[in-house]
């Protein structure tokens, strides 16, 4: 699990006092990844990200469970297994045509090694985003979620995330959500702990 030091947290609070005060009111930063996330492989995490896109939480969990139930375990199908499934089998798991196509693309790229997931932890954040976004259905936001929750990178700021924009709006008492460019500009204060700031803003958006 990746977590910042106390000295790093104090430095973050000095650079952005408003954020520092908010973080003091919140539970301690838990660090990433969680035990549940550590149980997933990179391939499974990306597949889960595709399943969860643009679907409400409870419905997404149901679809993910059905997808995992397609193979013994239950576990999510390995690339070669998923590629062997018919469209009808995938539809039975409640996977839309778009999600099925994205999952097939992910599985095909992993299976024929166009997408190498081993050793991601040794690459820079930008190199990982560039590698993952070659997959259909995996955009910068999904790649950033892997950086945060799977690899535990501490300096990731998903500036297009609406919940982060809402959290910053509440933090600063703004009438409207800041634009992504404004989140990025503010985020310069948060380096090298932008992930901690993102976590705090997510929590604020839930209050």
C-alpha positions as CSV (number, residue, x, y, z in Angstrom):
1,X,0.0,0.0,0.0
2,X,1.3,3.5,-0.9
3,X,0.8,6.3,1.6
4,X,2.5,9.6,2.0
5,X,4.7,10.5,5.0
6,X,3.5,12.9,7.8
7,X,6.0,15.4,6.6
8,X,4.6,15.3,3.0
9,X,1.1,15.8,4.3
10,X,2.2,18.9,6.3
11,X,3.9,20.3,3.2
12,X,0.7,19.8,1.2
13,X,-1.3,21.6,3.8
14,X,1.1,24.5,3.7
15,X,0.9,24.8,-0.1
16,X,-2.9,24.7,0.0
17,X,-4.2,25.7,3.4
18,X,-7.9,25.3,2.4
19,X,-7.3,21.7,1.3
20,X,-5.2,21.1,4.4
21,X,-8.0,22.1,6.7
22,X,-10.5,19.9,4.8
23,X,-8.1,16.9,5.0
24,X,-7.9,17.3,8.8
25,X,-11.7,17.0,9.0
26,X,-11.7,13.8,6.9
27,X,-10.6,10.3,7.9
28,X,-6.9,9.6,7.4
29,X,-5.9,9.0,3.8
30,X,-6.2,5.2,3.3
31,X,-3.4,4.7,0.8
32,X,-3.8,2.7,-2.4
33,X,-4.4,0.0,-3.5
34,X,-6.9,-1.5,-1.1
35,X,-6.8,-5.2,-0.3
36,X,-9.7,-5.8,-2.7
37,X,-7.9,-4.0,-5.5
38,X,-4.7,-5.9,-4.9
39,X,-6.5,-9.1,-5.6
40,X,-7.1,-8.0,-9.2
41,X,-4.6,-8.4,-12.0
42,X,-4.0,-5.4,-14.3
43,X,-6.0,-7.2,-16.9
44,X,-8.9,-7.8,-14.6
45,X,-8.8,-4.2,-13.3
46,X,-9.1,-2.8,-16.9
47,X,-11.9,-5.2,-17.7
48,X,-13.7,-4.1,-14.5
49,X,-13.2,-0.5,-15.5
50,X,-14.8,-1.2,-18.9
51,X,-17.8,-2.9,-17.3
52,X,-18.3,0.0,-14.8
53,X,-18.2,2.8,-17.3
54,X,-21.4,4.8,-17.6
55,X,-23.3,2.3,-15.4
56,X,-24.7,3.0,-11.9
57,X,-22.8,1.3,-9.1
58,X,-25.3,-1.4,-8.2
59,X,-26.0,-2.3,-11.8
60,X,-22.3,-2.4,-12.6
61,X,-21.6,-4.7,-9.7
62,X,-24.3,-7.1,-11.0
63,X,-22.9,-7.1,-14.5
64,X,-19.3,-7.7,-13.2
65,X,-20.5,-10.6,-11.0
66,X,-22.3,-12.1,-14.1
67,X,-19.2,-11.7,-16.2
68,X,-17.1,-13.4,-13.5
69,X,-19.6,-16.2,-13.3
70,X,-19.0,-17.2,-16.9
71,X,-15.9,-19.2,-15.8
72,X,-15.3,-21.4,-12.7
73,X,-14.1,-19.7,-9.6
74,X,-15.9,-17.4,-10.1
75,X,-13.2,-15.2,-11.8
76,X,-13.2,-13.0,-14.8
77,X,-12.4,-14.9,-18.0
78,X,-8.8,-15.1,-19.2
79,X,-8.1,-13.4,-22.5
80,X,-8.3,-16.7,-24.5
81,X,-11.5,-17.7,-22.7
82,X,-13.2,-14.4,-23.4
83,X,-12.3,-14.5,-27.1
84,X,-13.8,-17.9,-27.4
85,X,-17.2,-16.8,-26.0
86,X,-20.0,-16.1,-28.5
87,X,-21.8,-12.8,-28.6
88,X,-24.8,-14.5,-27.2
89,X,-22.8,-15.7,-24.2
90,X,-21.6,-12.2,-23.5
91,X,-25.1,-10.8,-23.8
92,X,-26.3,-13.3,-21.3
93,X,-23.9,-11.7,-18.8
94,X,-25.7,-8.3,-19.5
95,X,-22.7,-6.9,-21.4
96,X,-23.8,-4.4,-24.0
97,X,-22.5,-4.6,-27.6
98,X,-20.2,-1.7,-26.9
99,X,-18.8,-3.2,-23.7
100,X,-18.4,-6.6,-25.3
101,X,-16.4,-5.1,-28.2
102,X,-14.2,-3.2,-25.7
103,X,-13.6,-6.3,-23.6
104,X,-12.8,-8.4,-26.8
105,X,-10.3,-5.7,-27.9
106,X,-8.6,-5.8,-24.5
107,X,-8.5,-9.6,-24.4
108,X,-7.1,-9.7,-28.0
109,X,-4.4,-7.2,-27.3
110,X,-3.3,-9.0,-24.2
111,X,-3.5,-12.4,-25.8
112,X,-1.4,-11.5,-28.9
113,X,0.9,-9.3,-26.7
114,X,0.2,-6.0,-28.5
115,X,-0.6,-4.9,-25.0
116,X,2.1,-5.8,-22.4
117,X,0.8,-5.4,-18.9
118,X,3.7,-6.9,-17.1
119,X,6.2,-4.3,-15.7
120,X,3.7,-1.4,-15.8
121,X,5.0,-0.4,-12.4
122,X,8.4,0.5,-13.9
123,X,6.9,2.9,-16.4
124,X,6.2,6.6,-16.0
125,X,2.6,7.7,-15.5
126,X,2.4,9.2,-19.0
127,X,3.9,6.1,-20.6
128,X,1.3,4.0,-18.9
129,X,-1.6,6.2,-20.0
130,X,-0.3,6.1,-23.6
131,X,0.0,2.3,-23.5
132,X,-3.4,1.7,-22.0
133,X,-5.4,4.1,-24.2
134,X,-4.6,2.1,-27.3
135,X,-7.4,-0.2,-26.0
136,X,-11.0,0.4,-27.2
137,X,-13.0,1.8,-24.3
138,X,-10.0,2.8,-22.2
139,X,-9.5,6.5,-22.1
140,X,-7.2,8.8,-20.0
141,X,-9.6,8.7,-17.0
142,X,-9.7,4.9,-16.9
143,X,-5.9,4.8,-17.2
144,X,-5.6,7.3,-14.4
145,X,-7.8,5.1,-12.2
146,X,-5.4,2.2,-12.7
147,X,-2.5,4.5,-11.8
148,X,-4.3,5.5,-8.6
149,X,-6.1,2.4,-7.4
150,X,-4.0,-0.4,-8.8
151,X,-0.5,1.0,-8.9
152,X,-0.8,3.4,-5.9
153,X,0.7,6.3,-7.7
154,X,0.6,9.4,-5.4
155,X,0.7,12.2,-8.0
156,X,-2.3,11.6,-10.3
157,X,-5.0,14.2,-10.8
158,X,-8.0,13.1,-12.9
159,X,-8.9,16.7,-13.7
160,X,-11.8,15.8,-16.0
161,X,-13.6,13.9,-13.2
162,X,-16.9,15.7,-12.3
163,X,-16.7,14.6,-8.7
164,X,-13.3,16.2,-8.3
165,X,-14.5,19.4,-9.9
166,X,-17.5,19.4,-7.5
167,X,-15.2,18.8,-4.5
168,X,-13.1,21.8,-5.5
169,X,-16.2,23.9,-6.0
170,X,-17.3,23.0,-2.4
171,X,-13.8,23.5,-1.0
172,X,-13.6,27.0,-2.4
173,X,-17.3,27.9,-2.0
174,X,-17.7,28.5,-5.7
175,X,-21.0,29.0,-7.5
176,X,-20.1,26.8,-10.4
177,X,-17.7,23.8,-10.9
178,X,-14.3,24.9,-12.0
179,X,-13.2,23.9,-15.5
180,X,-10.8,21.0,-16.0
181,X,-8.0,23.6,-16.9
182,X,-8.7,25.3,-13.6
183,X,-8.4,22.1,-11.7
184,X,-5.1,21.4,-13.4
185,X,-3.8,24.9,-12.5
186,X,-4.8,24.5,-8.9
187,X,-3.3,21.0,-8.9
188,X,0.2,22.5,-9.3
189,X,0.0,23.2,-5.5
190,X,-0.7,19.6,-4.8
191,X,2.3,18.0,-6.4
192,X,3.7,15.5,-5.6
193,X,0.6,14.4,-3.7
194,X,-2.1,15.1,-6.3
195,X,-3.7,11.7,-5.6
196,X,-4.2,12.6,-1.9
197,X,-5.9,15.9,-3.0
198,X,-8.1,14.0,-5.5
199,X,-9.1,11.6,-2.7
200,X,-10.0,14.5,-0.5
201,X,-12.0,16.2,-3.2
202,X,-13.9,13.0,-3.9
203,X,-14.8,12.8,-0.2
204,X,-15.9,16.4,-0.1
205,X,-18.2,15.8,-3.2
206,X,-19.9,13.0,-1.3
207,X,-20.8,15.2,1.8
